[in-house]
Amino acid sequence: MRVHVDMTLCQTHAQCVFAAPDVFALDGDDVLTYEAAPDDALTGEVELAARACPVQAITLHHD
């Protein structure tokens, strides 16, 4: 699975960070960072994070 966050849409509500903290994080400047190719074991968390995004900035691409 590949993860993409449209940073022009992201408003840093951080719902993804709460849903999948092993994939999404906020850096010291409160800018979202993320793992673009997370382990398959995290698929459920990442899908939950994508659904939780209030601006739908997260897209998932299944390989």
One Martini backbone bead per residue (centre of mass of N, CA, C, O) as a GRO file, in nm:
protein
   63
    1MET     BB    1   0.098   0.035   0.019
    2ARG     BB    2   0.009   0.372  -0.055
    3VAL     BB    3   0.069   0.705   0.063
    4HIS     BB    4  -0.122   1.017   0.032
    5VAL     BB    5  -0.074   1.370   0.094
    6ASP     BB    6  -0.247   1.662   0.052
    7MET     BB    7  -0.097   1.956   0.153
    8THR     BB    8  -0.318   2.161   0.041
    9LEU     BB    9  -0.551   2.029   0.228
   10CYS     BB   10  -0.410   2.016   0.479
   11GLN     BB   11  -0.497   2.124   0.838
   12THR     BB   12  -0.389   1.973   1.094
   13HIS     BB   13  -0.597   1.793   1.277
   14ALA     BB   14  -0.471   1.489   1.345
   15GLN     BB   15  -0.647   1.228   1.306
   16CYS     BB   16  -0.428   1.040   1.185
   17VAL     BB   17  -0.244   1.029   1.433
   18PHE     BB   18  -0.452   0.884   1.616
   19ALA     BB   19  -0.509   0.634   1.420
   20ALA     BB   20  -0.178   0.635   1.297
   21PRO     BB   21   0.116   0.674   1.467
   22ASP     BB   22   0.311   0.489   1.274
   23VAL     BB   23   0.259   0.699   1.015
   24PHE     BB   24   0.170   0.959   1.169
   25ALA     BB   25   0.298   1.304   1.217
   26LEU     BB   26   0.428   1.568   1.412
   27ASP     BB   27   0.631   1.807   1.408
   28GLY     BB   28   0.779   2.080   1.563
   29ASP     BB   29   0.586   2.261   1.345
   30ASP     BB   30   0.312   2.110   1.282
   31VAL     BB   31   0.392   1.906   1.055
   32LEU     BB   32   0.313   1.670   0.845
   33THR     BB   33   0.404   1.330   0.865
   34TYR     BB   34   0.490   1.031   0.657
   35GLU     BB   35   0.445   0.702   0.550
   36ALA     BB   36   0.430   0.592   0.219
   37ALA     BB   37   0.523   0.269   0.307
   38PRO     BB   38   0.363   0.083   0.491
   39ASP     BB   39   0.296  -0.170   0.661
   40ASP     BB   40   0.055  -0.409   0.618
   41ALA     BB   41  -0.028  -0.421   0.929
   42LEU     BB   42  -0.145  -0.102   0.897
   43THR     BB   43  -0.400  -0.083   0.716
   44GLY     BB   44  -0.635  -0.030   0.912
   45GLU     BB   45  -0.526   0.237   1.029
   46VAL     BB   46  -0.500   0.389   0.758
   47GLU     BB   47  -0.796   0.371   0.675
   48LEU     BB   48  -0.900   0.523   0.922
   49ALA     BB   49  -0.742   0.784   0.871
   50ALA     BB   50  -0.872   0.853   0.599
   51ARG     BB   51  -1.166   0.870   0.713
   52ALA     BB   52  -1.092   1.095   0.943
   53CYS     BB   53  -1.046   1.305   0.739
   54PRO     BB   54  -1.205   1.614   0.701
   55VAL     BB   55  -1.055   1.677   0.394
   56GLN     BB   56  -0.953   1.433   0.225
   57ALA     BB   57  -0.611   1.410   0.194
   58ILE     BB   58  -0.619   1.093   0.188
   59THR     BB   59  -0.454   0.846  -0.009
   60LEU     BB   60  -0.490   0.513  -0.141
   61HIS     BB   61  -0.258   0.257  -0.271
   62HIS     BB   62  -0.295  -0.054  -0.399
   63ASP     BB   63  -0.062  -0.297  -0.515
   0.00000   0.00000   0.00000
